[in-house]
């Protein structure tokens, strides 16, 4: 097996490479010759289609299962398009690019979602749907208003998604191998997604707070630095993590459901786990839509904690005054339970689903972009690493 399991068919004409492939078949019980899978006796087992139309055959050795005594059973395909032992830097670089592109491209819809989750929208910020909101914002507040604050999100999204995907891939492979070597485990996918979310949200939460403050209608801040300074002076450092526990409460089930759905759909649409753009887009979009709809109530509470909407704070202060328990802590809505009570008190059960349409519309293309960009860069980076190793092997043979 050449260079961590990648064998391009164009190199198989070389006798040296042919000897290495034969040795691999003897050692592992199977191998790849061009687009064909061979068993230990050299017999034909199956074939893989080329990864991308118009490119030379570039086929991943996707099998990690131990050799079986029977040569008639086809080895089970691994569920990831990288060779075993791929560097975490590959996942981090691909994840950072995916995160920045996802958040920047979908930022206008995210702005609409934040406004539509307002519990007491002002007359100028009452919208019928996502397109109506975008038209009104551009017409009344200017062309650039829907992307105000995107720079702070781009800065946070890079490192957050780098850790997010690297942590997910590492835990997913390790736990899956411990449970059932060489196969997919939905339990491992869910656990890996939860662990990755803790790191991701620790970095993204301050950026989310600043972003949502600047997205609100009639936001008083001149820019990102003004918003940061104002929050530190008036509410202290705690303001940047007031919604962290709520964010985790929302994102842990969101990401567990998201990753499990994505991996399950990949098993159905892309069983050989090759680079397949259409399968990544469809799987990502459907996984994001399902997870977004299920966790909308928690997202409404998170938005309330981040924005500290004035009318909602007044509701809390009025209740505290009536109970003769007002104090310095009553100035802000703090904690998930208080956020839940405030949302219910101001709008009942329907208030927990404010902005659900915008959230689903945001998450479907957002997760589709994230997964397709991530898988693309992961494929390109790995392919170049493989080609570099091949050149080194040829030079060594000479």
N, C-alpha and C positions, 0 to 999 in steps of 0.2 A: 504493500500500500504506500503510495507516494505522498510525501509531504503531508502528514497528518490526515491521510485518507482521501486526498483529491488526486484523481488520475485523468488528465485530459487525453482524449483518444489520439490526438496528433502525436503524442510522445511514445505511443505503444509500438511504433515501428522499430524502435531502437532495441537491439538484443539485450542491452544492459537493463533497460526498463522492463523488458519481457521477463527476465530472470527474477527481478524484484517482485513483479506481480505474481509469478508462479510461487515464489516463496511466501508471499502473503496468503495465497489460497491455502497452502499447506499448513500455515500457522493458525489461521483463523477459521478455516472451513468454508470460506467464500471470498470472492473478489469481484472486481469490475473490469471488464474489457470493453472499451468504447462505451456503448450504451447498454451492455448486457451484464447480468449478474451471473457469475459462475460459481458452482459448488466445488467441494474439495477434489472431486474427480475431474474437474474441467468441464462438466456438463452444464448446459444452459438452464438457468433457474428463472430468470425474468429480465426485464429491461426497464430503464428509466428514460423518460423523454428529456430532451435538452432543456436547460433551465430557461433560456431566453432565445426567442426567434432571431435568427441572423447572427448569433454568436457561435464560436467554436464550442464543441461539446465540453462542458465543464460540470462534472457530476460529483456530488458529495458522496463520500463513503459514509452513509448514515447509520450503519449498524454497529451497535456496541454489545449486542447479546453474546453470550458465550456460545461456542460451537455446540450444535446438537448432534447426537449420534446419527440421526436419519438425515441423509442428504436431500430427501424429497420435500422437506419442510423449508419454506422460504424464510430467511431470517427476518425478524420483526424490525421495521424501520424506526429509527430514532425520531424524535419529534422536534429537532432543532436543526437549522441549516448550517451550523458551525461545527468544525471538527472538535473532538474532545480535546480540552486543554487550551482552547482559544483564550487569548489574553483578555483580562477584564477591561483593559483600555479600549478594546474594540467595542464592547458593549457601552462603555461610558461615552465615547465619541459619537457613536451612532445615536445613543439616547439623548445627548445634549442637543444635537442638531434637530432631532425629532421634536423635542420639547419646545425649543425656540420657535420652530416653524408652526407647530400646532397652536401655540398660544397667540402668536403674532397674527396669523392668518384668520383666526376665529375671534379676535379681540372685539370687533364691532358687535357681534352677536352676544358676546359675554357682557358687554356694556348694557345692551338691551335687557338681558336676563337680570342683571343687578337692579335695574330700575323697575322692572315688572314685578320683582319680589318685594318692593316697598309696601309696607303695611298701610301707610297714609300718604299716597302719592299726591303731590300738588296738582292743581288743575292743568298746568302746562306739561305734566309728565304722566298723563293717563293715556294709555295706548290700547288699541284693539288687538293687535298682533305684532309679530316681530317686524314685518315689512312696514307697517304703519309707524311703528316706533322709530325705525331708521329714517324714514322720510321726514318725520316731525323733527327729530334731532338735527338732521342736516339742514332742514329749512329754517329752523328757529335759532340754532346754536352754532351753525357753521359746519363746513365740510369735514374739518379735522376733529370735531368734538367726539365722535364715536371711538377714536383711537387715543384719546387723551389718557396718559398714564401707561401706555404700552411699553415704554422704555424700562420702567421698573420691573414689569413682569418678565421681559426678555432677559434682564440681568439675573433674576431669580430662577427662571425656568432652566437655564443651561446646567448649572451645577445640580439642581434638584433632580432633573430627569437623568443626568449622568449617573448619580448614585442610585436612583430609582430602578433603572434597567439593569445596572451591574449587580445590584443586590438581588433583584428578582431572578436573573439568570443563574447566579451562583447558588442560591438556596434551592431553586427549582431543580437543578441538576443533582445537587448533593442529596436532597431529600428523596427525589424520585429514585435515585440509585439505591438508597438505603431501603426503600419500600419494595421496589420491584425493578431490579437493574435492567436498563435498556428500554424501558417502556414509559409511557406517560402516566402521571398520577394527578388526578384532579385535586386531591387533598394537598399534594405538594404545591400545585399551582396556586391554590387559595392561600396557603400559609406563606408562600414566597411573596405574593401580592400584598398581604397584610404587613409583613416585615418591611418591604420596600416602601410602603406608604408612610411608615413612621419617620424614616429618614427624609423622604420627599417633603412631607408637610412641615417638618422642623425648619427647612430652608425656605419653603414657599409661603408660610403663614404671614410673616411681616410684609412680603410683597403683595399678598392678597389684601391685607388691610389697607395699605396705601392705595392700591389699585381701585378698590371698591369705594373708598372715600372720594376719589377723584372722578369716579363714574357717576356718582349721584347727581340728580338734578340740582342746579344752582350750587354746585360745589364751591366752597369759599376759598379753595387753595389755588395759588397761582401756578404751582408746578409741583414736581415730586419732592424736591428739597424743602419747599415751603410746607408741604404736608408732613414730611418727616419731622421737621423742627416743631411744628405746631403740636403734633401728637406727643412728642417728648416733653414739651413744656406744660401742656394742659392735662395730659392723662398719664404721663410717665411711661417707662419701658413696658409695663404690663399690658399696655394697649395693643402691642404687636402680637401678643400671644393670648389675648382674652378669649379668642375663639379656637385655640389650638385643640383643646379636648373635644369640642364639638366637631371640629374639622376631622379629627381622627375617628370620632364616633360615626361620622358620615362616610369618610373615605375608606375605612377598613372594610365594611361590608360592600361598599361600592367597588373597590379594587378587587376584592375576593371574587365577587360576582362577575366583574369585568374580565379578569384573567381566566377564570374557569370557563366562561362562555366563549372567549376568544380561542382558547386551546381546544375546546370541544368542537367548535366550528372548523378549526383547522384540521382536526382529525377527519371530519366529513368531507371538506372541500379540497384539502391538500394533504392527503394521507402520507405521501412520501416526504413531506416537509421540505420541498424545494422552494426556491425563490419564485413566488407566483403572485404578482402584484394584485390581480383581481381578487384572489382569495383573501389577501391581507386587508384589502379595502372593505370587502363585504363583511368579513369576520369582525374587524374593528368597529365598523359602523353599528352592526347589530348588537355587539357586546356593550358598546357605549350607550346606546339607546335604552336597553333593558336596565342597566345599572343606574342610569340617570333618572329614569322614571321612578324606580323603586326607592331612591334616596332623596327625592325632592323635599320632603318635609324637613329633613335635617339640613339641607342646603338653605332653606328659608331661614332657619334659626341661625345658621352660620353668618348669613348676610346681615341679619339684625345685630348680631354681636360685633361684627366688623364695622358697620356703619353707625351704630348707636343712633338710629333714626330718632329725631327730636320728638315727634309725636308719641312714639312708643315709650321713650324715656319718661315723658310726662305722665303716661298711664301708670308706670311703675311708681313715680314720685307721688302721684295722687293716692295710690293704694297705700303707700308707706305712711303718708301723712294721716290718712283715715285711721290707720292702725296705731298712730302715735309712735311710730318706730322709725321715723326718718332719721337719717344720719349721713355721714360722708359717703358710705358705700351705696346709698340709694341714688346717687347721681348717675350711675351707669348700670346698664343691664349686664349682669355677670353670671356666667354658668349656663349650662344647657337647660336645666330645669326651669330657671327663671325665663329663659328665652322661649321655651315651650309655653309657659303660662301666659307670657305677653302676647305671643302670636295667637293663642286661642282666645284670649280676652278681647283682642282687637278685631278678630275676624272669624272666629269659630273654626271648624274643621276645614272649610274651603280655603282659609288663609294659608294652610300648610302646603297647598298645591299652587300657590301663586307663582307664575312664571314657569310652570312645568313644560309648556309648549316650547318656550325659548330655551329651556335647559336641555330638552331632548334634541331640538334643532341645533343647539350648540355642540352637544356631546357626540352626535352621530358623525358629522364630518371631522370633528376634533380628534376622536379616537381613530377614525379611518386614516387621517393624515399622519397621526403619531405612529401607528403601526406600519403603514406603508413606507414612510420615510425611514423609520428605524430598520426595518427589514432590508430596504434597499441599500442603505449605507453599510449595514452589517455584511451584506453580500459583497458589495464592492470592495470594502476593506479586506475581507477575508480572501477574496479572489486575488487581490494584488499581493497579499502576504504569501499566498500559495505560489504565484508565479515567480516571486522573488526567491522562494525556497527551491523551485525547480531549476532556476538559472544557477543557483549555488550548487545544486547536485550535479548538474551537467558539467560545470567548471571543475568540480571535484573528481568526476569520472575521467576527465581529460588528464 
